[in-house]
């Protein structure tokens, strides 16, 4: 999996097919489950994959044809399902029924915006041996203008994260943590985005009136997490990658941990483990946005 950079589900499907075709087999070495190549096995037969791919393409073509047809949609579905009975249908937009149209009014635009600004995704990062808590994001990456603003600042030299993101993060903080006080704000050091997260964390600490530390640093260089497709590689990328230069500052303290984007959670878990080892009693993560999906382990 580490060599292929494929997602875990993709690896599972390939593995299951190789076992079914007798190309690899499961063996136990001590208490560990391993897979080995079966000598003199037949070459991989990809016929089943090609048949499945063609079937999926056919389904897609039928979906497009259904959407674009100017004839009875019910008759189309009946024919597709094998019901060839002779019947005249008049119950769709192509056979006399009123076409459904959507009128976007300012009222509904405002309601949608309010929903987006009050729905704060949870970050599931709690793990054994760490004092990190499940955290919160202010939005999903790619939803509304949040993802666009993040992308513009990180990759298009758009300057610091705009203040509307700060307001959204503070709303998420209040909803998740209420009036809880933290001893210290700590932020995740960047791979390639300069001082964006640092400057954002400073603003968070100023508004909440929590002191901030700049002493969480990289112990070694890492690559951007977004280039990795599976959680194992993301975890390897950040394993042992951080240190805290003044560990006595966090011993016995509660920490508000700030970052910009949450994907698999590997970075926050790694930092949470580090801060726990240095004596932090609570680590509460908060980020601007989390991705939809994200391959975690």
C-alpha positions in Angstrom: 0.0 0.0 0.0 2.8 2.4 0.8 4.5 1.8 -2.5 1.3 2.1 -4.6 -0.1 5.3 -2.9 -3.6 3.8 -3.5 -6.6 4.2 -1.2 -7.2 1.5 1.3 -10.5 0.4 -0.4 -8.8 0.1 -3.7 -6.1 -2.1 -2.2 -8.7 -4.3 -0.5 -10.6 -4.9 -3.8 -7.3 -5.8 -5.7 -6.2 -8.1 -2.9 -9.5 -9.9 -2.8 -9.4 -10.5 -6.5 -5.8 -11.8 -6.4 -6.8 -14.2 -3.7 -9.9 -15.4 -5.6 -7.8 -16.0 -8.7 -5.2 -17.9 -6.7 -2.4 -15.5 -7.4 -1.7 -14.7 -3.8 -2.6 -16.5 -0.5 -2.9 -15.5 3.1 -0.3 -16.9 5.5 0.4 -16.4 9.2 3.9 -15.6 10.3 3.9 -15.7 14.0 0.8 -13.6 15.0 1.0 -11.5 11.8 -1.2 -12.0 8.8 0.8 -11.8 5.5 0.2 -12.4 1.8 2.5 -14.3 -0.5 2.7 -15.0 -4.2 1.6 -18.5 -5.3 4.3 -20.0 -7.5 3.2 -21.1 -11.0 -0.1 -19.4 -10.6 -2.0 -18.2 -13.7 -1.5 -14.7 -15.0 -4.0 -12.1 -13.7 -7.3 -12.3 -15.6 -8.7 -8.8 -16.0 -11.9 -9.9 -17.8 -14.1 -9.4 -14.8 -12.8 -5.9 -14.3 -13.4 -5.0 -17.9 -16.9 -6.4 -17.8 -17.7 -4.4 -14.7 -16.2 -1.3 -16.2 -18.3 -1.7 -19.4 -21.5 -2.3 -17.3 -20.9 0.9 -15.3 -20.3 2.9 -18.5 -23.5 1.5 -20.0 -25.4 2.5 -16.8 -24.0 6.0 -17.1 -25.0 6.3 -20.7 -28.6 5.2 -19.7 -28.7 7.8 -17.0 -27.7 10.5 -19.4 -30.2 9.3 -21.9 -33.0 9.4 -19.3 -32.1 13.0 -18.3 -32.0 14.1 -21.9 -35.0 12.2 -23.3 -38.0 14.2 -24.6 -40.3 11.1 -24.4 -42.1 9.5 -21.5 -39.7 9.0 -18.6 -41.9 6.2 -17.1 -41.8 4.4 -20.4 -38.1 4.8 -20.5 -37.8 3.2 -17.1 -40.1 0.4 -17.9 -38.1 -0.5 -21.0 -34.9 -0.3 -19.1 -36.2 -2.7 -16.4 -37.6 -5.1 -19.0 -41.3 -4.2 -18.7 -42.3 -4.0 -22.4 -46.1 -3.8 -21.8 -48.0 -1.4 -24.1 -49.1 1.5 -22.0 -49.5 5.2 -22.5 -48.0 7.2 -19.6 -48.8 10.9 -19.0 -47.2 11.4 -15.6 -43.9 13.2 -16.3 -42.7 16.6 -17.5 -42.4 15.3 -21.1 -46.0 14.1 -21.2 -48.1 16.9 -20.0 -47.1 17.4 -16.4 -45.7 20.8 -15.3 -41.9 21.0 -15.5 -40.3 21.5 -12.1 -38.3 24.7 -11.9 -36.3 26.1 -9.0 -36.4 29.8 -8.3 -33.5 31.0 -6.2 -34.8 33.8 -4.0 -32.7 36.0 -1.6 -34.6 34.4 1.3 -33.5 30.9 0.5 -30.0 32.0 -0.3 -29.8 33.6 3.1 -31.2 30.4 4.7 -28.6 28.2 3.0 -25.8 30.6 4.0 -27.1 30.5 7.7 -27.1 26.7 7.6 -23.6 26.6 6.3 -22.4 29.0 9.0 -24.1 27.0 11.8 -23.1 23.4 10.8 -19.6 22.6 12.2 -18.1 19.2 11.2 -16.6 17.1 14.0 -12.9 16.0 13.8 -12.6 12.5 15.0 -9.0 12.2 16.3 -9.3 10.7 19.8 -6.8 7.9 20.1 -5.4 5.6 22.8 -2.4 7.0 24.6 -3.2 10.6 23.7 -5.0 13.4 25.5 -6.3 14.8 22.2 -10.1 15.3 22.0 -12.4 15.2 19.0 -12.3 18.7 17.6 -14.3 20.9 15.3 -14.0 22.6 11.9 -15.8 25.7 10.9 -16.9 24.3 7.6 -16.2 21.8 4.9 -13.4 22.5 2.4 -15.0 23.3 -1.0 -18.4 24.4 0.5 -19.6 27.9 -0.2 -16.7 30.4 -0.3 -14.6 28.8 2.5 -12.6 26.5 0.3 -12.1 29.2 -2.3 -10.8 31.6 0.3 -8.4 29.0 1.7 -7.1 28.0 -1.7 -6.6 31.6 -2.7 -4.5 32.4 0.3 -2.5 29.1 0.3 -1.9 28.7 -3.4 -2.6 32.0 -5.2 -0.7 34.5 -3.0 -4.0 35.9 -1.7 -2.6 37.1 1.6 -3.7 36.1 5.1 -6.9 34.1 5.6 -9.8 36.7 5.4 -11.5 37.8 8.6 -14.8 36.1 7.7 -13.0 32.8 8.3 -11.9 34.0 11.7 -15.5 34.8 12.6 -16.6 31.4 11.4 -13.9 29.6 13.5 -14.9 31.6 16.6 -18.5 30.5 16.1 -17.4 26.9 15.8 -15.3 27.3 19.0 -18.2 28.7 21.0 -20.5 26.0 19.8 -18.0 23.2 20.6 -16.2 24.5 23.7 -18.6 27.2 25.0 -16.8 29.5 27.5 -14.1 27.0 28.2 -10.7 28.5 28.9 -7.4 27.1 27.6 -3.9 27.7 28.9 -2.3 28.0 25.6 -2.9 28.3 21.8 -0.6 26.2 19.7 -0.6 26.0 15.9 0.6 23.4 13.4 3.8 24.6 11.6 3.3 24.7 7.8 4.8 22.6 5.1 4.7 25.3 2.3 2.1 28.0 3.2 4.4 30.4 5.1 2.9 32.2 8.1 -0.8 31.8 7.2 -1.6 29.5 10.0 0.6 31.3 12.5 -1.0 34.7 11.7 -4.5 33.1 11.9 -3.7 31.5 15.3 -2.4 34.9 16.6 -5.8 36.4 15.8 -7.6 33.5 17.5 -5.5 34.0 20.6 -6.0 37.7 20.7 -9.8 37.5 20.4 -10.1 34.6 22.9 -7.4 36.2 25.2 -5.5 32.9 25.5 -1.7 33.1 25.4 0.0 31.7 22.3 3.1 29.7 21.8 5.3 29.6 18.7 7.4 26.6 19.9 5.8 23.7 18.0 8.2 23.3 15.2 9.2 20.8 12.5 11.9 18.3 13.6 12.3 17.3 10.0 10.9 18.2 6.6 7.6 16.7 5.5 5.7 16.7 2.2 2.2 18.1 1.7 -0.4 15.6 2.9 -2.6 16.2 -0.1 -0.2 14.3 -2.4 -0.8 11.0 -0.5 -3.8 8.9 -1.3 -4.0 6.7 1.8 -3.8 7.1 5.5 -0.7 5.0 6.0 1.4 7.2 3.8 0.0 10.3 5.5 0.8 8.9 8.9 4.3 8.0 7.8 4.8 11.5 6.4 4.3 13.1 9.8 5.6 10.4 12.1 8.2 12.0 14.4 8.1 15.2 12.3 7.4 17.6 15.2 8.9 18.7 18.4 8.2 21.3 21.1 11.3 23.4 22.0 10.1 24.4 25.5 8.2 21.3 26.8 7.9 22.7 30.3 5.6 25.3 28.9 2.9 22.7 28.2 3.3 20.4 31.1 0.0 20.2 32.9 -1.7 22.6 30.5 -4.8 22.5 28.3 -4.0 23.3 24.7 -6.1 24.8 21.9 -4.5 23.4 18.7 -5.1 25.4 15.5 -4.7 24.3 11.9 -6.2 25.3 8.5 -7.3 22.1 6.8 -8.2 18.6 8.2 -8.0 15.6 6.0 -7.1 12.2 7.5 -6.3 13.6 10.9 -2.8 12.2 10.8 -1.1 15.5 11.5 -3.3 16.4 14.5 -3.0 12.9 16.0 0.8 13.1 15.7 0.9 16.5 17.4 -1.5 15.4 20.0 0.7 12.4 20.8 3.7 14.7 21.1 2.0 17.2 23.4 0.7 14.4 25.5 4.2 13.0 26.0 5.3 16.4 27.1 2.6 16.5 29.8 -0.4 18.3 28.2 -3.6 17.3 30.0 -6.0 18.3 27.1 -5.5 19.0 23.4 -8.5 20.5 21.7 -8.2 20.8 17.9 -9.9 23.5 15.8 -9.5 24.0 12.1 -10.9 26.2 9.4 -12.2 23.4 7.2 -12.2 19.6 6.8 -12.2 17.8 3.5 -15.1 15.7 2.4 -14.0 12.1 2.8 -10.3 11.8 3.6 -8.7 8.4 4.0 -8.0 7.7 7.7 -6.6 4.7 9.6 
